[in-house]
Amino acid sequence: MLSTMNLSQVARSGALLAINLQCLMVWGFSGIGKLNSGVPAWFGDKFGKNVLRQFSRGSDAGRQPHSPAMKRPAHTWILRRLLANALALALAGGSYLQLCARAASELSSDSAAPDLLRVVRLYADTMIEHGRDTYGPQQSGLLLSALDRGTLQLLKVRPAPPGGIRRGDRPGRAWVEMNGANPMLDQNLLRVFYTLSELTGEARYARVADEELSWFFHHTMSPKTSLLPWGEHLSWDVVWDVPISGGEEMMHEFARPWVLWDQCYRLAAEPSVRFALGLWEHQIANQKTGGFDRHAPYFEHGPVDGKDFARHAGFYIGTWCYAWRHTTNEVFLRAIETLLARFERKRVQRDGSLAATIGPLDCELAATMVPDPLASRLRAFAAKEDELILARLQAGLSGATNVDLPPAWQTGYSAGTLAGEAMFCLARYEQTGNPAYQKLIVAIADRYVDATPGEDVDVWPMSFGHVISTELAAQRLAAKPEYLQAALRFARLAVEWFWQDRPLPRASLKTGHYETITGCDSLALALLDVHALIHGLTNRIPSNTIDR
Amino acid sequence: MSLRPPIAIGLAMLCAMAPARSAELPKAAPVPASPFLPVIYKYADTLLERGRDTFGPISTGFFLSALDRTTLGLLTNRPPAPAGVRETSRAGAKNGALTCANLQHDENLLRLLFTLSELSAKPKYSNAAAAALTAFLTRTPSTNTHLLPWGEHLGWDVLRDEPAPADGARLGTHQFFRPWILWERCFDLAPAASQQVALGLREHHLNPRTGALALQADFAEHGLHDELDDPRQAGFFLRTWAIAYARTGDEQFLRACDRLLARFEKRISGPVQGAVAVSSLSLAIDCAGAAHHVPKPLSARLRTCAAQADELFCGLPHSLKESHGFIIGSNLVVSRLWSAEPGTPTTAQVALMCLSRYENGAKLLAYREFIHAAADIYRNSSPPPELDLWPGTLGHVISLQLAAWRSTARAEYLERARELGRFALDKFFDQSPLPRASTKSEHYETITGADTLALALVELHLQVLHITAVRCPSNSIDR
């Protein structure tokens, strides 16, 4: 699985570890007197009479007094052991120090404009080298969703949460060290990896992403519900090799839409279909009305008809449309139709007015895959959603006092920023070319051109990523130099504030560890987009529009 | 002698070092204990019930800045001052009983109350704070200067319902005690009165001819004292006027900022002494804060000034590991760890200023190292038993440990904060819901930072239980 790891490094480390273990088993933590007294009588019974002879050479074998099988005296062995230890430490620390040195040179705050591709590559390289699951019995190669930025190792604690992050949403068990991998939280990082392979021509980045998706879909699915340990509350504990929850219950819930279905069907088609079916059978409580709760038990069947947050219906529709395309199993059409009908009804309020529900994005996407008449119905639904959403956003941006616009920088659970709204507008504009969305993107970009985060706000990297992507979108749509300048300014600030002098970005301005839940992957994606724009690259950088 | 024990120990250690290899998860860890919040609620509830002005002809609802911890009532005397506290700064008229309310002494208490309402969803705390602020802004300003009876040497006597000069000055002496971070709330609650106060500060603290800033001004009539151009005090004014501009659009405030800033832009470069550097660090915090509220080019100038102050402070040869303090005075005088007094910040206080700059985008990573180094010092240091410790000092150290915990993800900092939190409950909140003014005091008096300690304990509670729905205000205003 870890084909991308440096094999010679693994071999060297393994050999050194073996030597150390042998020494430790023979000599324990003993003093010089004990070492000189030779091997105890019970040793042969326990480990076999010939075990130490493997280390002997020729006629020296079995020679006393220092050891039965070693021709050198004990102090030579102690010396060698110390050297071996030092070498092992050097090997372990070497790559860490190398990365830190790279970080220091590439992230120097003296640099007026850091090389953004190098910053993102440094992040990716560090994750490949230090941030994959090499722990526990199953070394899955999954990318850790949180790490200690100081040591580039597993966290030994559950670190202080970034502002607005709920306890039960983090990638690790409650109150103990946080060692989870949650591909849904890392989704934009996986997209960054695929993009890096395109930009650099190095296949290893895409291979890591492929390995993650393949392993995750093949090994972590619940045998009873076919749901995956990812999303808002679940993750895969890389040390214990079991699915875990950040809270008290093992509840499956999407954290954001999953846009990597094409890759999943390429790498793990059968598990992908099983998941899509599991979503219909074990997340949807009432298959007639479409009633569901965004939470569904992972281990056992047990969905309830409760809080059917509309955006989650969009995520399910966005899952089933791919399943339909790959299987043409009618059940997926029925699933889409059922939820669509539910929200066609729920859109109408008690007083007869209409309110936006699912949003247009997933419906429009599904419409490109499913046949008519469902496709037309999805498109019509999306168009109505547009009307409702546009009215609210336009009123808010024109200063209407009865519409609350989101804050500029502060993010929290279920509370995005204004730039996040711009990302929604961008996604919809990319689908439809509706000029109303174009105007909104530019209007929001204008608000950020001279902005900086407010005092004492614990800003997330995601917020910066969205602001940068907003400015870039405005630059592409309105072609004014101030947007690109603003994007560059924010990119430079983001590198300075989040990466600082380390190879990994921190989770927020008030924390120091690495944790993708706050969207450092989205920020990295935005930085790649800046790089592509200023270098005139024609590579397609994925849209930074999935944090919704 | 058998080798079995060493080998067994070795193998055991190996097992311990190796990752666990079982699909069976260990039992769920228990929810960590946090005894802090109930104590703080009790403190706040007691103040709401017993610690507000219901005395004299007018019941203002102001929070008393000193109380009897036993009777929970008004002090009828003037208890001995905690060590380091100047008599001319206490919450009472000169030589009189401590019967005053001083909102600047209670600033963190007001912030605490707003936070408790968010935490508890009970509006009574924020309502009480808002009522006190509104009444203070509308009822107490000088009719001549529009300055408020608060700060370093003034209070509001709740028995006589009039300003009380703590220093005995006939006209009263207006001087900021610490920065006022609640201007935005003030403008929400009483916009016209807040604007008047901001204008009063401009008219009665700035020398109109030279543009120099007076550290002190007469409260009752126009009169400037000590035109010292102190960077720390200048920051408090810049913050005030920047917010006033943002809320009113009145260009007078922009011009006042411009004029005051210009005096410091020239002075804030080049070699300086420690005291100026610390004062400039405080200025940097306020410049950066003010920059959010004013347009370019003033915002850019404020940020540049902050960056210069950063360079100045970080450029001093602080060696925390050796000296256990920051350079805060001439001849490389360093800050003390536990012994507090006005005008002489402790190491933790300076570190919290560094924290404010670090968390608000200062370029210099030196701040991060200062925070960690200072936290390390306090991890291995306890207040000497003979010291008359202030609650605010302990609050600063707790917040510093929490800052290092957030920054490093090293559990020892959180554990130290919890230890100190328990120590605080033991030493300050014993025998009464109101904290002591100091470990050797029997009464309650906020000048020594009981409010700051309470805020730190709420922050600790939120960190221990990983609560983020409510954000604790930054504990960095004691500067």
Interface residues (C-beta under 8 A of the other chain):
Chain A: L21 L24 M25 W27 G28 F29 S30 K34 S37 P40 W42 S109 Y135 G136 P137 D148 G150 L155 K156 V157 R158 P159 A160 P161 P162 G163 G164 I165 R166 R167 R173 A174 W175 V176 D237 V239 W240 D241 V242 I244 E248 G412 Y413 D450 T452 P453 G454 E455 D456 D458 L493 E496 W497 Q500 D501 L509 K510 T511 G512 H513
Chain B: M1 S2 L3 R4 P5 P6 I7 A8 I9 G10 L11 M13 L14 P19 A20 R21 S22 A23 L25 A28 A29 P30 V31 P32 A288 G289 A291 H292 K296 S356 E359 N360 G361 K363 L365 R368 L402 W405 R406 S407 T408 A409 R410 A411 L414 Q463 L465 H466 I467 T468 A469 R471 P473 S474
